Amino acid sequence: MRTNITGDDEGKSVVNADGEQVGLVKEVSGGTAHIDPDPGLTDKVKSKLGWGDMDEDTYPLQEANIDAVTDDEVRLKRDL
């Protein structure tokens, strides 16, 4: 499994370590995934991802927060 993001990952689900969906990869630009977060995503998780009080349509996902990229999803590290 890999941890780097490519344009092929657009449209994939982003899930936490427990397999719960937290958003979708809407766009990949310059090796950074831009995530459309699930409306139910908690403030605690948003804060850990550096998305705090931002009011954007999409949010950048840092590669350091990615545990694995599979054929179907982008999985976040457990500590998030």
CYANA upper distance limits for C-alpha pairs under 8 A (distance plus 0.5 A):
  1 MET  CA     68 ALA  CA      6.38
  1 MET  CA     69 VAL  CA      6.66
  1 MET  CA     70 THR  CA      6.78
  2 ARG  CA     68 ALA  CA      5.99
  2 ARG  CA     69 VAL  CA      5.85
  2 ARG  CA     70 THR  CA      7.84
  3 THR  CA     63 GLU  CA      7.36
  3 THR  CA     66 ILE  CA      6.40
  3 THR  CA     67 ASP  CA      6.72
  3 THR  CA     68 ALA  CA      5.30
  3 THR  CA     69 VAL  CA      5.92
  4 ASN  CA     31 GLY  CA      7.94
  4 ASN  CA     63 GLU  CA      6.99
  4 ASN  CA     69 VAL  CA      7.75
  5 ILE  CA      9 ASP  CA      6.97
  5 ILE  CA     28 VAL  CA      7.82
  5 ILE  CA     31 GLY  CA      6.23
  5 ILE  CA     32 THR  CA      7.08
  5 ILE  CA     33 ALA  CA      6.99
  5 ILE  CA     63 GLU  CA      8.02
  5 ILE  CA     69 VAL  CA      7.98
  6 THR  CA     10 GLU  CA      8.30
  6 THR  CA     28 VAL  CA      6.94
  6 THR  CA     31 GLY  CA      6.60
  6 THR  CA     33 ALA  CA      8.49
  7 GLY  CA     27 GLU  CA      7.87
  7 GLY  CA     28 VAL  CA      5.86
  7 GLY  CA     29 SER  CA      8.20
  9 ASP  CA     25 VAL  CA      7.42
  9 ASP  CA     28 VAL  CA      8.07
  9 ASP  CA     73 GLU  CA      8.44
 10 GLU  CA     24 LEU  CA      8.49
 10 GLU  CA     25 VAL  CA      5.57
 10 GLU  CA     26 LYS  CA      6.12
 10 GLU  CA     27 GLU  CA      6.00
 10 GLU  CA     28 VAL  CA      6.94
 10 GLU  CA     33 ALA  CA      8.41
 11 GLY  CA     24 LEU  CA      6.57
 11 GLY  CA     25 VAL  CA      5.62
 11 GLY  CA     26 LYS  CA      6.31
 11 GLY  CA     27 GLU  CA      8.30
 12 LYS  CA     24 LEU  CA      6.25
 12 LYS  CA     25 VAL  CA      5.99
 12 LYS  CA     72 ASP  CA      6.50
 12 LYS  CA     73 GLU  CA      5.59
 12 LYS  CA     74 VAL  CA      7.25
 13 SER  CA     21 GLN  CA      6.97
 13 SER  CA     22 VAL  CA      8.22
 13 SER  CA     23 GLY  CA      6.54
 13 SER  CA     24 LEU  CA      5.07
 13 SER  CA     25 VAL  CA      6.94
 13 SER  CA     72 ASP  CA      7.55
 13 SER  CA     73 GLU  CA      5.34
 13 SER  CA     74 VAL  CA      6.71
 14 VAL  CA     21 GLN  CA      6.23
 14 VAL  CA     22 VAL  CA      6.16
 14 VAL  CA     23 GLY  CA      5.57
 14 VAL  CA     24 LEU  CA      5.88
 14 VAL  CA     25 VAL  CA      7.27
 14 VAL  CA     35 ILE  CA      8.43
 14 VAL  CA     73 GLU  CA      6.27
 14 VAL  CA     74 VAL  CA      5.20
 14 VAL  CA     75 ARG  CA      6.42
 14 VAL  CA     76 LEU  CA      7.78
 15 VAL  CA     19 GLY  CA      5.75
 15 VAL  CA     20 GLU  CA      5.67
 15 VAL  CA     21 GLN  CA      4.72
 15 VAL  CA     22 VAL  CA      5.84
 15 VAL  CA     23 GLY  CA      7.58
 15 VAL  CA     73 GLU  CA      7.47
 15 VAL  CA     74 VAL  CA      6.72
 15 VAL  CA     75 ARG  CA      5.50
 15 VAL  CA     76 LEU  CA      6.67
 16 ASN  CA     20 GLU  CA      6.01
 16 ASN  CA     21 GLN  CA      7.03
 16 ASN  CA     22 VAL  CA      7.15
 16 ASN  CA     75 ARG  CA      6.26
 16 ASN  CA     76 LEU  CA      5.41
 16 ASN  CA     77 LYS  CA      7.48
 16 ASN  CA     78 ARG  CA      7.53
 16 ASN  CA     80 LEU  CA      8.00
 17 ALA  CA     75 ARG  CA      6.88
 17 ALA  CA     76 LEU  CA      6.32
 17 ALA  CA     77 LYS  CA      6.50
 17 ALA  CA     78 ARG  CA      5.43
 18 ASP  CA     78 ARG  CA      8.45
 19 GLY  CA     75 ARG  CA      8.18
 21 GLN  CA     38 ASP  CA      7.78
 22 VAL  CA     37 PRO  CA      6.33
 22 VAL  CA     38 ASP  CA      5.55
 22 VAL  CA     40 GLY  CA      8.37
 22 VAL  CA     41 LEU  CA      6.50
 23 GLY  CA     35 ILE  CA      6.67
 23 GLY  CA     36 ASP  CA      5.88
 23 GLY  CA     37 PRO  CA      4.52
 23 GLY  CA     38 ASP  CA      5.08
 24 LEU  CA     35 ILE  CA      5.96
 24 LEU  CA     36 ASP  CA      5.76
 24 LEU  CA     37 PRO  CA      7.01
 24 LEU  CA     38 ASP  CA      8.18
 25 VAL  CA     33 ALA  CA      6.67
 25 VAL  CA     34 HIS  CA      6.34
 25 VAL  CA     35 ILE  CA      5.15
 25 VAL  CA     36 ASP  CA      6.93
 26 LYS  CA     33 ALA  CA      8.02
 26 LYS  CA     34 HIS  CA      6.30
 26 LYS  CA     35 ILE  CA      6.11
 26 LYS  CA     36 ASP  CA      6.61
 26 LYS  CA     58 THR  CA      7.95
 27 GLU  CA     33 ALA  CA      6.45
 27 GLU  CA     34 HIS  CA      5.72
 27 GLU  CA     35 ILE  CA      7.79
 28 VAL  CA     32 THR  CA      5.96
 28 VAL  CA     33 ALA  CA      4.96
 28 VAL  CA     34 HIS  CA      6.51
 29 SER  CA     33 ALA  CA      7.10
 29 SER  CA     34 HIS  CA      8.17
 32 THR  CA     60 PRO  CA      6.96
 32 THR  CA     61 LEU  CA      6.89
 32 THR  CA     62 GLN  CA      7.18
 32 THR  CA     63 GLU  CA      7.76
 33 ALA  CA     60 PRO  CA      6.29
 33 ALA  CA     61 LEU  CA      5.89
 33 ALA  CA     62 GLN  CA      8.05
 34 HIS  CA     58 THR  CA      6.08
 34 HIS  CA     59 TYR  CA      5.64
 34 HIS  CA     60 PRO  CA      4.95
 34 HIS  CA     61 LEU  CA      6.55
 35 ILE  CA     58 THR  CA      5.48
 35 ILE  CA     59 TYR  CA      5.54
 35 ILE  CA     60 PRO  CA      6.67
 35 ILE  CA     61 LEU  CA      7.15
 36 ASP  CA     57 ASP  CA      6.79
 36 ASP  CA     58 THR  CA      5.11
 36 ASP  CA     59 TYR  CA      7.13
 37 PRO  CA     41 LEU  CA      7.24
 37 PRO  CA     58 THR  CA      7.51
 37 PRO  CA     59 TYR  CA      8.11
 41 LEU  CA     45 VAL  CA      7.36
 41 LEU  CA     46 LYS  CA      7.55
 42 THR  CA     46 LYS  CA      6.85
 43 ASP  CA     47 SER  CA      6.47
 43 ASP  CA     52 GLY  CA      7.45
 44 LYS  CA     48 LYS  CA      6.88
 45 VAL  CA     49 LEU  CA      6.79
 45 VAL  CA     80 LEU  CA      6.65
 46 LYS  CA     50 GLY  CA      6.78
 46 LYS  CA     51 TRP  CA      5.35
 46 LYS  CA     52 GLY  CA      5.98
 47 SER  CA     51 TRP  CA      5.92
 47 SER  CA     52 GLY  CA      4.91
 48 LYS  CA     52 GLY  CA      8.39
 48 LYS  CA     80 LEU  CA      6.55
 49 LEU  CA     61 LEU  CA      7.74
 49 LEU  CA     62 GLN  CA      8.40
 49 LEU  CA     65 ASN  CA      7.96
 49 LEU  CA     80 LEU  CA      7.81
 51 TRP  CA     59 TYR  CA      7.28
 61 LEU  CA     65 ASN  CA      7.64
 62 GLN  CA     66 ILE  CA      7.82
 65 ASN  CA     76 LEU  CA      6.32
 65 ASN  CA     77 LYS  CA      6.24
 65 ASN  CA     80 LEU  CA      8.20
 66 ILE  CA     74 VAL  CA      7.58
 66 ILE  CA     75 ARG  CA      6.53
 66 ILE  CA     76 LEU  CA      5.07
 66 ILE  CA     77 LYS  CA      6.10
 67 ASP  CA     74 VAL  CA      8.34
 67 ASP  CA     75 ARG  CA      6.04
 67 ASP  CA     76 LEU  CA      5.55
 67 ASP  CA     77 LYS  CA      5.12
 67 ASP  CA     78 ARG  CA      8.38
 68 ALA  CA     74 VAL  CA      6.58
 68 ALA  CA     75 ARG  CA      5.73
 68 ALA  CA     76 LEU  CA      7.57
 69 VAL  CA     73 GLU  CA      6.54
 69 VAL  CA     74 VAL  CA      5.03
 69 VAL  CA     75 ARG  CA      6.68
 70 THR  CA     74 VAL  CA      6.85
 70 THR  CA     75 ARG  CA      8.42
 76 LEU  CA     80 LEU  CA      7.59
